[in-house]
Amino acid sequence: LDEAYALMDSSAGVGGSGDTFSQEALRTLLTEVENHRTNLMVVLAGYKEKMGRLMRAEEGLSRRFPNRLHLDDYTAAELASICETVARTKHQREFEPDLLQKLETHIENFYWRDIAQQNAGLSVNLTERALDRQIVRIVSKYPQAFSVPVVSRTQSANLTDDGGPVLMRQRSSVSIQQVKDEVAFFTAADFGIEERPTLGDPEQRLRVQMEVERLTGMTNVKAFFKEMARTVAFVERGGDPRVL
């Protein structure tokens, strides 16, 4: 049962009675597990914190589900690889050269907080956003390949039966094959990497960390600023680096 904590009425909270449906669902689950101990396997899956709340909400769950298996979050490299797989299998796109490594760094710098909550779903969302960006990018780059002129009745011999305007194929310097070739690949710009190339720069982060260590002498303060340095974003505006 994926997202098994949905069995608990979240509005009731831990220890709450919940609604009638959630109570009945939990009772039925516990009864079936107890009555079929030797021929039934039930796996409850979900995020760690939410699963903990579910186990505390019904004391019978902890007794009947004593074994726990915690799966580590995906790494940035694994998430980038999942993006590539989703792009290839779902959207029929390949990655341009070196995009996989760039995307790994991009995810590590800007989405590290989201990994624990989304995991593989983060890769799916990033790839779908990349698809939207790619469409906008290509249409903007080759507008003449996508525009369809409307020709009035008096301007064309190719008339419709009702005498209304007709659509004519536009002569374009861009071949359909050119557009197809570009659509076949995702670029760094499609994943938003080129939009902020200086953001989350590891070298910038290291310089911040070194400066923090020079200016502070307390271990806890160092740890705080070290974590903050992971989230500091640098962007150049008019040549002046500023901290956001």
Phi, psi and chi 1 to 4 in degrees:
 res  aa     phi    psi   chi1   chi2   chi3   chi4
   1 LEU       -  103.1  -58.8  176.8      -      -
   2 ASP   -75.2  145.0 -166.5   14.9      -      -
   3 GLU    52.6   50.9  -62.0 -176.2   -4.5      -
   4 ALA   -62.8  -22.4      -      -      -      -
   5 TYR   -64.8  -11.3   33.8   76.9      -      -
   6 ALA   -65.9  -15.5      -      -      -      -
   7 LEU   -69.4  -21.6  -67.9  171.6      -      -
   8 MET   -94.5  137.5 -179.4 -177.3   67.3      -
   9 ASP   -71.2  106.0 -179.8   14.7      -      -
  10 SER   -62.5  -27.1   59.0      -      -      -
  11 SER   -71.7  -21.2   62.4      -      -      -
  12 ALA   -80.6  -26.4      -      -      -      -
  13 GLY    78.2  173.9      -      -      -      -
  14 VAL   -64.9  129.2  175.5      -      -      -
  15 GLY    86.9   -8.1      -      -      -      -
  16 GLY   -76.7  163.1      -      -      -      -
  17 SER   -77.7  -25.7   58.2      -      -      -
  18 GLY    73.0  178.5      -      -      -      -
  19 ASP   -85.4  174.6   59.6   20.5      -      -
  20 THR   -63.3  -39.8  -56.6      -      -      -
  21 PHE   -64.7  -47.5  174.6   78.2      -      -
  22 SER   -63.7  -38.3   62.6      -      -      -
  23 GLN   -63.1  -45.0  -67.6 -180.0   46.7      -
  24 GLU   -66.3  -39.1 -176.0   63.2   26.7      -
  25 ALA   -63.1  -44.3      -      -      -      -
  26 LEU   -66.4  -41.7  -74.0  174.5      -      -
  27 ARG   -62.9  -41.9  -81.1 -162.9  -61.8  -94.5
  28 THR   -64.6  -42.8  -59.2      -      -      -
  29 LEU   -60.7  -48.1  174.4   63.8      -      -
  30 LEU   -63.6  -39.7  -66.9  174.4      -      -
  31 THR   -64.7  -45.0  -59.8      -      -      -
  32 GLU   -66.7  -38.5  -68.9  -59.8  -48.0      -
  33 VAL   -64.8  -40.9  170.3      -      -      -
  34 GLU   -68.8  -39.1 -175.8   66.3   26.8      -
  35 ASN   -80.3  -14.8  -66.6  -19.3      -      -
  36 HIS  -129.0   51.4  -59.4  -84.6      -      -
  37 ARG   -63.6  -28.4  -60.1  173.0   68.7   91.8
  38 THR  -101.6  -11.5   59.8      -      -      -
  39 ASN  -132.4   17.7   61.8   -7.0      -      -
  40 LEU  -138.8  130.2  175.4   65.5      -      -
  41 MET  -116.4  128.7  175.0 -177.8  -72.6      -
  42 VAL  -123.2  128.4  177.8      -      -      -
  43 VAL  -115.5  121.8  177.4      -      -      -
  44 LEU   -98.1  124.4  -55.9 -178.2      -      -
  45 ALA  -124.1  150.8      -      -      -      -
  46 GLY   163.7  179.0      -      -      -      -
  47 TYR   -69.3  146.1  -71.4  109.8      -      -
  48 LYS   -56.2  -50.9 -175.3  176.8 -179.4  179.8
  49 GLU   -64.1  -42.9  -67.9 -177.1    1.9      -
  50 LYS   -68.4  -36.0  -66.2 -178.2  178.9  180.0
  51 MET   -67.1  -35.2  -70.5  -58.5  -62.1      -
  52 GLY   -62.0  -40.5      -      -      -      -
  53 ARG   -65.4  -38.1  -69.6 -161.8  -67.3  -89.0
  54 LEU   -63.2  -43.9  173.4   63.7      -      -
  55 MET   -65.1  -33.5  -69.6  -61.9  169.5      -
  56 ARG   -78.2  -21.8  -66.0 -167.7  -62.2  -87.3
  57 ALA   -73.2  -26.9      -      -      -      -
  58 GLU  -136.9  111.9  173.8   56.3   59.2      -
  59 GLU   -62.4  -28.4   59.0 -177.9   14.4      -
  60 GLY   -66.9  -25.1      -      -      -      -
  61 LEU   -65.6  -45.9  -75.9  172.3      -      -
  62 SER   -61.4  -35.7  -65.8      -      -      -
  63 ARG   -73.1  -38.5 -179.7  164.1   53.2   86.1
  64 ARG   -87.5  -15.3  -69.9  175.4  176.0   84.4
  65 PHE  -124.7   71.4  -66.8   89.8      -      -
  66 PRO   -78.2  -20.5   29.7  -34.8      -      -
  67 ASN   -93.9  132.7  -59.6  -43.5      -      -
  68 ARG  -123.1  139.8  -47.4  -68.9  168.8   82.9
  69 LEU  -129.7  115.7  175.6   62.5      -      -
  70 HIS   -99.9  124.5  175.9   66.1      -      -
  71 LEU   -99.5  127.9  -57.3  177.6      -      -
  72 ASP   -64.1  152.6  -67.5  -27.6      -      -
  73 ASP   -64.3  154.7  -66.1  -29.8      -      -
  74 TYR   -65.2  147.6  -75.0  111.0      -      -
  75 THR   -82.6  167.0   64.4      -      -      -
  76 ALA   -60.8  -37.3      -      -      -      -
  77 ALA   -64.9  -41.1      -      -      -      -
  78 GLU   -67.2  -39.1  -70.4  170.6  -26.9      -
  79 LEU   -66.0  -39.1  -69.7  171.6      -      -
  80 ALA   -63.4  -39.3      -      -      -      -
  81 SER   -65.7  -37.4 -179.4      -      -      -
  82 ILE   -64.9  -39.6  -67.1  173.3      -      -
  83 CYS   -56.2  -44.5  -74.7      -      -      -
  84 GLU   -63.7  -41.0 -174.8  176.2   30.9      -
  85 THR   -65.2  -43.6  -59.8      -      -      -
  86 VAL   -63.3  -42.2  172.4      -      -      -
  87 ALA   -60.6  -40.0      -      -      -      -
  88 ARG   -76.9  -44.5 -179.6  178.7  -63.1  119.3
  89 THR   -84.9  -33.8   58.6      -      -      -
  90 LYS   -97.3  -34.2 -172.6  175.4 -179.6 -179.5
  91 HIS  -116.6    1.0  -57.3  -64.8      -      -
  92 GLN    55.0   41.4  -67.0   73.7   52.7      -
  93 ARG  -118.8  147.7  -95.9   75.0  165.4  171.7
  94 GLU  -106.7  164.1  -62.7  -66.4  -26.4      -
  95 PHE   -89.5  139.8  -86.1   20.0      -      -
  96 GLU   -67.1  160.7   69.0  174.5   -1.5      -
  97 PRO   -55.1  138.4  -27.2   35.8      -      -
  98 ASP    70.9    1.2  -60.8  -34.0      -      -
  99 LEU   -67.7  -34.6  175.9   55.5      -      -
 100 LEU   -59.2  -44.6 -171.4   63.2      -      -
 101 GLN   -68.9  -39.9  -69.5   73.5   22.4      -
 102 LYS   -63.6  -40.8  -68.6  179.1 -178.5  178.3
 103 LEU   -67.6  -37.0 -175.1   57.0      -      -
 104 GLU   -59.1  -47.5  175.7 -173.7  -15.5      -
 105 THR   -64.3  -39.5  -58.1      -      -      -
 106 HIS   -61.8  -45.0 -174.5   65.5      -      -
 107 ILE   -65.8  -42.1  -67.9  173.2      -      -
 108 GLU   -62.9  -38.5 -179.1 -178.1    3.1      -
 109 ASN   -80.5  -34.2  -72.4  -23.7      -      -
 110 PHE  -117.7  -15.3  -62.5  103.3      -      -
 111 TYR  -124.9   15.3  -64.5   96.8      -      -
 112 TRP   -63.7  -28.7   61.5  -84.4      -      -
 113 ARG   -71.7  -25.9  -71.2 -177.3 -179.8  -86.7
 114 ASP   -86.0  -15.8  -58.8  -41.1      -      -
 115 ILE   -60.5  -46.0  -67.6  175.6      -      -
 116 ALA   -63.7  -29.1      -      -      -      -
 117 GLN   -90.6  -26.5  -64.1  -61.5  -39.1      -
 118 GLN  -116.5  -35.3  -60.4 -174.7   41.7      -
 119 ASN    50.3 -124.8  -87.4  -68.1      -      -
 120 ALA   -62.5  -27.5      -      -      -      -
 121 GLY   -60.3  -29.6      -      -      -      -
 122 LEU   -61.6  -42.6  174.7   62.0      -      -
 123 SER   -63.4  -41.8  -64.7      -      -      -
 124 VAL   -62.5  -45.1  174.7      -      -      -
 125 ASN   -64.6  -43.0  -67.6  -24.0      -      -
 126 LEU   -62.2  -39.7  -71.2  175.3      -      -
 127 THR   -69.7  -38.6  -53.2      -      -      -
 128 GLU   -67.3  -37.4  -70.5  178.0  -11.7      -
 129 ARG   -65.3  -37.8  -71.6 -179.2 -143.9  157.3
 130 ALA   -62.2  -37.3      -      -      -      -
 131 LEU   -63.4  -42.8 -179.2   64.9      -      -
 132 ASP   -62.8  -43.9  -67.6  -21.5      -      -
 133 ARG   -63.9  -38.5  -75.0 -164.5 -172.2   95.6
 134 GLN   -63.4  -42.2 -174.2 -161.4   52.3      -
 135 ILE   -60.7  -46.8  -66.6  172.1      -      -
 136 VAL   -63.2  -42.5  172.9      -      -      -
 137 ARG   -62.8  -45.8  174.6  176.3   61.9   81.2
 138 ILE   -71.7  -40.9  -67.2  177.3      -      -
 139 VAL   -63.9  -37.6  171.5      -      -      -
 140 SER   -69.5  -34.1  -59.9      -      -      -
 141 LYS   -76.1  -35.5 -174.7  175.3 -178.6  179.4
 142 TYR  -124.6   61.7  -55.8  112.6      -      -
 143 PRO   -61.9  -33.3   24.1  -34.8      -      -
 144 GLN   -68.0  -22.1   66.8  -85.1   25.7      -
 145 ALA   -78.3  -15.9      -      -      -      -
 146 PHE  -114.3  -10.5  -64.6   93.1      -      -
 147 SER   -80.4  143.6   59.8      -      -      -
 148 VAL  -123.6  109.3 -178.2      -      -      -
 149 PRO   -72.7  147.9   27.9  -34.1      -      -
 150 VAL  -107.8  126.4  177.1      -      -      -
 151 VAL  -111.8  132.0 -178.6      -      -      -
 152 SER   -73.7  168.6   66.2      -      -      -
 153 ARG   -60.8  -39.3 -179.2 -179.8 -179.6 -177.6
 154 THR   -76.0  -14.0   56.7      -      -      -
 155 GLN   -96.8   -6.9  -66.7  174.7  -45.1      -
 156 SER  -141.1  149.1  173.1      -      -      -
 157 ALA   -86.5  -15.0      -      -      -      -
 158 ASN   -85.8   87.4  -60.9  -40.0      -      -
 159 LEU   -99.1  150.9  -56.9  178.9      -      -
 160 THR   -83.3  163.7   58.5      -      -      -
 161 ASP   -62.5  -33.3  -66.5  -21.6      -      -
 162 ASP   -90.9    3.9   58.4    1.9      -      -
 163 GLY    78.6    7.9      -      -      -      -
 164 GLY   -81.2 -176.4      -      -      -      -
 165 PRO   -68.2  152.7   24.3  -33.6      -      -
 166 VAL  -122.0  157.1  -63.4      -      -      -
 167 LEU   -95.1  133.7  -60.3  179.3      -      -
 168 MET  -116.9  143.1  -63.0  -72.8  -68.6      -
 169 ARG   -71.5  130.2 -178.3  177.6  178.8 -179.0
 170 GLN   -87.3  136.8  176.8  165.7  -45.8      -
 171 ARG   -77.9  124.0  -65.3 -178.7  178.7  -85.2
 172 SER  -128.6  146.4  171.8      -      -      -
 173 SER   -75.0  -11.7   60.1      -      -      -
 174 VAL   -99.4  123.6  179.4      -      -      -
 175 SER   -80.8  155.7   67.3      -      -      -
 176 ILE   -60.9  -33.8  -64.8  -62.0      -      -
 177 GLN   -64.9  -36.6 -169.7   58.4   45.7      -
 178 GLN   -59.7  -45.4  -78.5 -179.7  -88.7      -
 179 VAL   -65.3  -43.2  177.1      -      -      -
 180 LYS   -60.7  -41.3  -73.7 -177.0  176.3  179.7
 181 ASP   -62.9  -37.2  -69.5  -17.3      -      -
 182 GLU   -76.7  -34.3 -170.4  144.3   -3.3      -
 183 VAL   -65.3  -27.6  167.0      -      -      -
 184 ALA   -70.2  -10.9      -      -      -      -
 185 PHE  -129.0  137.0  -70.3   89.9      -      -
 186 PHE   -86.0  140.6  -85.3  137.2      -      -
 187 THR  -112.2  172.4   67.4      -      -      -
 188 ALA   -61.2  -36.1      -      -      -      -
 189 ALA   -62.8  -33.3      -      -      -      -
 190 ASP   -64.8  -29.7  -63.2  -28.9      -      -
 191 PHE   -93.4    8.7  -78.6   92.1      -      -
 192 GLY    77.2   11.9      -      -      -      -
 193 ILE   -73.5  -39.8  -62.3  174.2      -      -
 194 GLU   -75.8  -14.7  -59.9  -63.3  -18.7      -
 195 GLU   -70.3  -27.1  -66.0  175.1    2.4      -
 196 ARG  -142.1   68.0   44.8 -176.0 -175.9 -179.6
 197 PRO   -64.5  -23.9   25.2  -35.1      -      -
 198 THR   -93.4   -8.2   60.8      -      -      -
 199 LEU   -70.2  136.4  -65.0 -178.3      -      -
 200 GLY    66.2   20.8      -      -      -      -
 201 ASP   -58.4  121.8 -174.0  -15.9      -      -
 202 PRO   -56.8  -36.0  -25.3   34.7      -      -
 203 GLU   -67.1  -38.9  -66.6 -176.2    1.9      -
 204 GLN   -63.4  -42.1  -67.0  -87.8   31.3      -
 205 ARG   -62.3  -39.8  -82.1 -162.7  -16.9 -136.4
 206 LEU   -65.0  -39.9  179.8   59.7      -      -
 207 ARG   -64.7  -39.7  -75.3 -162.6  -70.5  -88.9
 208 VAL   -63.0  -43.2  169.9      -      -      -
 209 GLN   -62.4  -42.2 -176.5  177.3  -25.7      -
 210 MET   -65.4  -38.2  -67.2  173.8   61.3      -
 211 GLU   -68.2  -38.5 -175.4   67.2    8.0      -
 212 VAL   -61.7  -43.1  166.3      -      -      -
 213 GLU   -65.3  -34.1 -171.2  162.9  -16.2      -
 214 ARG   -70.7  -36.1 -176.1 -178.3   70.4   82.5
 215 LEU   -90.1  -18.8  -64.7  174.6      -      -
 216 THR  -117.1  148.0   62.2      -      -      -
 217 GLY  -118.0   -4.6      -      -      -      -
 218 MET   -96.2  134.4  -62.4  173.4   60.3      -
 219 THR   -62.3  -43.2  -55.6      -      -      -
 220 ASN   -66.4  -36.1   59.4  -23.4      -      -
 221 VAL   -66.4  -39.5  174.9      -      -      -
 222 LYS   -60.0  -46.1  -73.8 -175.9 -179.2 -179.6
 223 ALA   -62.1  -39.3      -      -      -      -
 224 PHE   -62.9  -48.6  171.9   78.9      -      -
 225 PHE   -72.6  -28.1  -83.6   96.1      -      -
 226 LYS   -63.0  -42.3 -179.3  178.8  179.4 -179.7
 227 GLU   -67.2  -40.5 -177.9   64.7   13.9      -
 228 MET   -63.5  -34.0 -170.4 -174.1   72.4      -
 229 ALA   -63.5  -25.3      -      -      -      -
 230 ARG   -69.3  -25.0  -76.0  178.3   54.0   82.0
 231 THR  -103.9   -5.7   64.5      -      -      -
 232 VAL   -67.9  132.4  169.1      -      -      -
 233 ALA  -111.4  130.2      -      -      -      -
 234 PHE  -108.6  135.2  -67.0   86.6      -      -
 235 VAL  -141.6  138.6   60.1      -      -      -
 236 GLU   -92.7  123.9  -66.9 -174.5    0.4      -
 237 ARG  -125.0  114.2  -63.5  175.0 -179.9  170.7
 238 GLY    62.2   27.4      -      -      -      -
 239 GLY    87.7   -7.4      -      -      -      -
 240 ASP  -101.8  116.3  -62.1  -36.2      -      -
 241 PRO   -69.5  131.0   25.5  -31.4      -      -
 242 ARG  -127.3  151.9  -58.5 -179.2 -177.7 -177.9
 243 VAL   -96.3  126.3  180.0      -      -      -
 244 LEU   -89.0      -  -61.1 -178.9      -      -
